[in-house]
């Protein structure tokens, strides 16, 4: 049977079923395949047809290299009929329709089901997303299918399903442009090669390409990372200043105690101390020094700057001679001179 005659016979059958559907005598059936419409060669597939309840006779029509009919009867309780193919080959590839018999007439045909068999050609194509598989919604992306063998048709699938209309399967170039990209375009893609003579017999699948589509950034959010960075820097600076304040407070708190202790020591040592072990030695020195000199000696440290006072302490020295006090300046001149000179004659 020639290909032209097969196509003509299928066209006549489709026109016949369309006439019945237009008359509105019976509802149109539905058709689908499990686990999918793209099946590797040697795998099994189940084609299901659904119609109104009470249908007991079904017919599955395949249009491919030749026309095939598969009859099936059911109890009619669920209105579903299943056609199981154990191991598919290129012969099982093609376009399938479902029709049913009820009330003495055939129903209109269902929508077409393109059953594709992959692995008929042993070539493995290569699929690439350009410029990048990670795109933003509204942008453009091109899927490039490259093969080492010559093919007349290039086919693209998404998640095991044909992603194009019926005529898309006859695309004669290897570039698939998606423009503009939407969130619905996200998924895993594969490409295949086939011929015009057997468009439902495909090559081996290409490498999978996962297309990740994201929403564009909302208006006004372009400066959000900058603002976040500035806030983070400000928070770090505040924490650093708080740390410095705590360190200063801690030092000042302990420093006050040290300063008070030091002030007490300095206050006690601001007066000259004369440590004599023998009480009579102090009496001798006190009797020898005139009353006027003692008063002047007591006044000089008070009027002088506390930072320029020289303290002298005598320890266990026996004073046997006379003490001659020589004042190089008068009391009025001593205010300008920070020092008092005394000569002690020691034996």
C-alpha positions as CSV (number, residue, x, y, z in Angstrom):
1,X,0.0,0.0,0.0
2,X,1.5,3.3,-1.1
3,X,1.9,6.2,1.2
4,X,-0.4,8.4,-0.9
5,X,-3.2,5.8,-0.8
6,X,-2.8,5.4,2.9
7,X,-3.1,9.1,3.5
8,X,-6.2,9.3,1.2
9,X,-7.9,6.5,3.1
10,X,-7.2,8.2,6.4
11,X,-8.5,11.5,5.2
12,X,-11.8,9.8,4.1
13,X,-12.1,8.2,7.5
14,X,-11.5,11.5,9.3
15,X,-14.1,13.3,7.1
16,X,-16.6,10.6,7.8
17,X,-16.1,10.9,11.5
18,X,-16.2,14.7,11.4
19,X,-19.7,14.5,9.7
20,X,-21.0,12.3,12.6
21,X,-19.5,14.8,15.1
22,X,-21.1,17.8,13.4
23,X,-24.5,16.2,13.5
24,X,-24.1,16.2,17.3
25,X,-25.5,12.7,17.7
26,X,-22.8,11.4,20.1
27,X,-20.3,13.2,22.4
28,X,-16.7,13.3,21.3
29,X,-14.4,10.8,23.0
30,X,-11.0,11.7,24.6
31,X,-7.7,9.9,24.3
32,X,-4.4,9.8,26.2
33,X,-1.4,7.6,26.6
34,X,0.3,6.3,29.8
35,X,3.1,6.8,30.8
36,X,3.3,9.3,28.0
37,X,3.2,10.0,24.3
38,X,7.0,9.7,23.8
39,X,8.0,6.1,24.4
40,X,11.5,4.5,24.1
41,X,11.6,1.6,21.7
42,X,11.0,-1.7,23.5
43,X,8.9,-0.2,26.3
44,X,5.2,-0.7,27.0
45,X,2.4,1.9,26.6
46,X,-1.3,2.0,27.4
47,X,-3.7,4.1,25.2
48,X,-7.0,5.0,27.0
49,X,-10.2,6.1,25.4
50,X,-13.1,7.7,27.4
51,X,-16.7,8.2,26.3
52,X,-20.1,8.4,27.8
53,X,-21.3,5.6,30.1
54,X,-22.9,2.6,28.5
55,X,-20.4,2.3,25.6
56,X,-19.5,-1.4,25.0
57,X,-17.7,-1.2,21.7
58,X,-14.5,0.8,21.0
59,X,-12.2,1.2,18.1
60,X,-8.6,2.6,18.1
61,X,-7.4,3.9,14.7
62,X,-3.7,4.4,13.9
63,X,-2.5,6.4,10.9
64,X,1.2,5.9,10.2
65,X,3.0,3.9,7.6
66,X,-0.4,2.2,7.2
67,X,-3.8,2.3,8.8
68,X,-4.6,0.0,11.6
69,X,-7.8,-0.6,13.6
70,X,-8.0,-2.2,17.0
71,X,-11.4,-3.2,18.3
72,X,-12.2,-3.5,22.0
73,X,-15.3,-4.3,24.0
74,X,-16.1,-3.4,27.6
75,X,-18.9,-3.7,30.1
76,X,-19.7,0.0,29.6
77,X,-19.9,0.8,33.3
78,X,-17.1,3.4,33.4
79,X,-17.0,4.4,29.8
80,X,-13.3,3.8,29.5
81,X,-11.5,1.4,27.2
82,X,-7.7,0.6,27.4
83,X,-5.4,-0.6,24.5
84,X,-2.2,-2.1,25.8
85,X,1.0,-2.4,23.7
86,X,3.6,-4.7,25.3
87,X,6.7,-3.7,23.4
88,X,6.5,-0.7,21.0
89,X,8.5,-0.5,17.8
90,X,8.7,2.0,14.9
91,X,5.6,0.2,13.5
92,X,3.5,1.3,16.5
93,X,4.5,5.0,16.0
94,X,1.9,7.3,14.5
95,X,-1.3,9.2,15.0
96,X,-4.0,7.6,17.0
97,X,-7.8,8.3,17.3
98,X,-10.6,6.8,19.4
99,X,-14.2,6.2,18.3
100,X,-17.0,4.3,19.8
101,X,-20.2,2.6,18.7
102,X,-23.5,3.5,20.3
103,X,-27.1,3.7,19.4
104,X,-26.4,2.1,16.0
105,X,-23.9,4.8,14.9
106,X,-20.2,5.6,15.3
107,X,-19.2,8.7,17.3
108,X,-16.9,11.4,16.0
109,X,-13.2,10.9,16.4
110,X,-11.3,12.1,19.3
111,X,-8.4,14.6,19.2
112,X,-5.3,13.1,17.7
113,X,-2.7,11.4,19.8
114,X,0.9,11.5,18.4
115,X,2.6,8.4,19.7
116,X,6.4,8.7,19.2
117,X,8.9,5.9,19.5
118,X,12.4,7.0,20.3
119,X,15.7,5.2,19.8
120,X,14.8,4.1,16.3
121,X,18.0,6.0,15.1
122,X,21.0,5.3,17.3
123,X,22.4,8.9,17.1
124,X,22.5,11.0,20.2
125,X,22.0,14.7,19.6
126,X,23.4,17.5,21.8
127,X,21.1,20.2,23.2
128,X,22.3,23.7,24.4
129,X,20.5,26.7,25.8
130,X,21.6,30.1,24.6
131,X,22.6,32.4,26.1
132,X,22.0,30.6,29.4
133,X,19.5,28.1,30.8
134,X,18.8,30.4,33.7
135,X,16.6,33.2,32.3
136,X,14.2,35.9,33.6
137,X,10.6,35.9,32.6
138,X,10.2,38.2,29.6
139,X,13.6,37.4,28.1
140,X,14.4,35.2,25.1
141,X,16.2,31.9,25.0
142,X,17.2,29.6,22.1
143,X,17.6,25.8,22.3
144,X,20.1,24.6,19.9
145,X,19.9,20.9,18.8
146,X,23.1,19.6,17.2
147,X,23.5,16.1,15.7
148,X,26.3,14.1,14.0
149,X,23.8,12.5,11.6
150,X,21.7,14.4,9.1
151,X,18.0,14.8,10.0
152,X,15.2,16.5,8.1
153,X,13.2,17.2,11.2
154,X,14.2,18.2,14.7
155,X,11.9,17.6,17.6
156,X,11.8,19.1,21.1
157,X,10.1,17.6,24.2
158,X,9.5,19.0,27.6
159,X,9.2,16.6,30.6
160,X,8.3,13.7,28.3
161,X,5.6,15.7,26.3
162,X,5.6,17.3,22.9
163,X,5.8,21.1,23.5
164,X,4.7,22.2,20.1
165,X,1.6,22.0,17.9
166,X,1.2,19.3,15.4
167,X,3.2,21.1,12.6
168,X,6.0,21.8,15.1
169,X,7.1,18.2,14.7
170,X,8.1,19.0,11.1
171,X,10.5,21.8,11.9
172,X,13.4,21.6,9.4
173,X,16.0,23.6,11.5
174,X,17.7,22.8,14.7
175,X,17.1,26.1,16.6
176,X,14.1,26.5,18.9
177,X,13.4,30.1,19.9
178,X,11.3,30.7,23.0
179,X,10.3,34.4,23.1
180,X,9.2,35.7,25.4
181,X,10.0,33.3,28.2
182,X,7.3,32.7,30.8
183,X,7.2,30.7,34.0
184,X,5.3,28.0,32.2
185,X,8.4,27.4,30.0
186,X,10.4,26.2,32.9
187,X,11.3,22.5,32.8
188,X,13.5,19.8,31.4
189,X,14.0,19.7,27.6
190,X,15.4,17.1,25.2
191,X,15.7,17.1,21.4
192,X,15.5,14.4,18.8
193,X,16.1,13.9,15.1
194,X,13.7,12.2,12.6
195,X,12.8,12.1,8.9
196,X,9.9,13.4,6.9
197,X,9.0,9.9,5.8
198,X,8.7,8.6,9.4
199,X,8.1,11.7,11.5
200,X,7.1,9.7,14.6
201,X,10.2,7.5,14.6
202,X,12.9,9.5,16.5
203,X,16.5,9.2,17.4
204,X,17.9,8.6,20.9
205,X,17.2,11.5,23.2
206,X,19.8,14.3,23.7
207,X,21.2,15.4,27.0
208,X,18.6,17.0,29.3
209,X,18.6,20.8,29.6
210,X,16.8,22.3,32.6
211,X,15.4,25.7,31.8
212,X,15.1,27.7,35.0
213,X,12.8,30.7,34.7
214,X,12.6,33.4,37.5
215,X,10.4,36.4,38.0
216,X,12.0,39.8,37.2
217,X,12.9,41.9,40.2
218,X,10.1,44.2,41.5
219,X,10.5,47.9,40.8
220,X,12.3,49.8,43.5
221,X,14.2,46.7,44.8
222,X,17.3,47.4,42.8
223,X,18.9,49.4,45.6
224,X,17.8,46.9,48.3
225,X,21.3,45.2,48.5
226,X,23.0,48.5,48.8
227,X,20.7,49.7,51.6
228,X,21.1,46.3,53.4
229,X,24.9,46.6,53.2
230,X,24.9,50.2,54.6
231,X,22.6,49.1,57.5
232,X,25.0,46.2,58.3
233,X,28.0,48.6,58.4
234,X,26.1,51.0,60.7
235,X,25.2,48.2,63.0
236,X,28.8,47.0,63.2
237,X,30.0,50.6,63.9
238,X,27.5,51.0,66.7
239,X,28.6,47.7,68.2
240,X,32.3,48.7,68.0
241,X,31.6,52.1,69.6
242,X,29.6,50.4,72.4
243,X,32.5,48.1,73.0
244,X,34.9,51.0,73.2
245,X,32.6,52.8,75.6
246,X,32.4,49.8,77.8
247,X,36.2,49.5,77.9
248,X,36.6,53.2,78.8
249,X,34.0,52.9,81.5
250,X,35.7,49.9,82.9
251,X,39.1,51.6,83.0
252,X,37.7,54.8,84.5
253,X,35.9,52.9,87.2
254,X,39.1,51.1,88.3
255,X,41.2,54.2,87.6
256,X,39.2,56.3,90.2
257,X,40.1,53.8,92.9
258,X,43.8,54.0,92.0
259,X,43.8,57.8,91.8
260,X,42.2,58.1,95.3
261,X,44.8,55.8,96.7
262,X,47.6,57.7,95.1
263,X,46.2,61.0,96.2
264,X,46.1,59.8,99.8
265,X,49.7,58.7,99.6
266,X,50.8,62.0,98.0
267,X,48.9,64.0,100.7
268,X,50.6,62.1,103.5
269,X,54.1,62.5,101.9
270,X,53.7,66.2,101.1
271,X,55.1,67.1,104.5
272,X,58.7,66.5,105.4
273,X,59.2,63.5,107.7
274,X,62.1,63.3,110.0
275,X,62.6,59.9,111.4
276,X,64.9,59.8,114.4
277,X,65.2,56.8,116.5
278,X,66.3,58.7,119.6
279,X,64.0,61.2,121.1
280,X,66.8,63.4,122.5
281,X,68.2,64.0,119.0
282,X,64.9,65.6,117.9
283,X,65.0,67.8,121.0
284,X,68.5,69.0,120.3
285,X,67.5,70.0,116.7
286,X,64.4,71.7,117.9
287,X,66.3,73.8,120.5
288,X,69.0,74.9,118.1
289,X,66.7,76.0,115.3
290,X,65.3,79.5,115.9
291,X,61.6,80.0,116.1
292,X,61.6,82.2,113.0
293,X,63.3,79.5,110.9
294,X,60.8,76.9,112.0
295,X,57.9,79.1,110.9
296,X,59.5,79.8,107.6
297,X,60.2,76.1,107.0
298,X,56.5,75.3,107.6
299,X,55.3,78.0,105.3
300,X,57.6,77.3,102.3
301,X,56.0,74.0,101.3
302,X,52.5,75.5,101.5
303,X,53.4,78.4,99.1
304,X,55.4,76.3,96.7
305,X,54.1,74.2,93.8
306,X,53.5,70.6,95.0
307,X,55.3,69.3,91.9
308,X,58.5,71.2,92.8
309,X,59.0,70.2,96.4
310,X,62.1,68.2,97.4
311,X,61.6,65.8,100.3
312,X,64.5,64.7,102.4
313,X,64.4,62.0,105.0
314,X,67.2,61.3,107.5
315,X,67.6,57.9,109.0
316,X,69.6,57.1,112.1
317,X,72.2,59.8,111.8
318,X,73.7,61.2,115.0
319,X,73.8,64.9,115.0
320,X,76.7,66.0,117.2
321,X,77.5,69.4,116.0
322,X,75.7,72.6,115.6
323,X,73.2,73.2,112.8
324,X,73.9,76.4,110.9
325,X,70.9,77.4,108.8
326,X,71.9,79.5,105.9
327,X,69.1,81.1,104.0
328,X,70.2,82.4,100.7
329,X,67.1,84.4,100.2
330,X,64.6,86.1,102.4
331,X,61.1,84.9,102.9
332,X,59.7,87.3,100.2
333,X,62.3,86.1,97.7
334,X,61.6,82.5,98.4
335,X,58.2,82.7,96.7
336,X,60.0,83.1,93.4
337,X,62.5,80.4,94.1
338,X,61.2,76.9,94.6
339,X,64.2,75.6,96.7
340,X,65.5,76.1,100.3
341,X,69.1,75.3,100.9
342,X,70.4,74.1,104.3
343,X,73.8,73.0,105.5
344,X,74.1,70.2,108.1
345,X,77.4,69.6,109.8
346,X,77.6,66.0,110.6
347,X,80.4,64.4,112.7
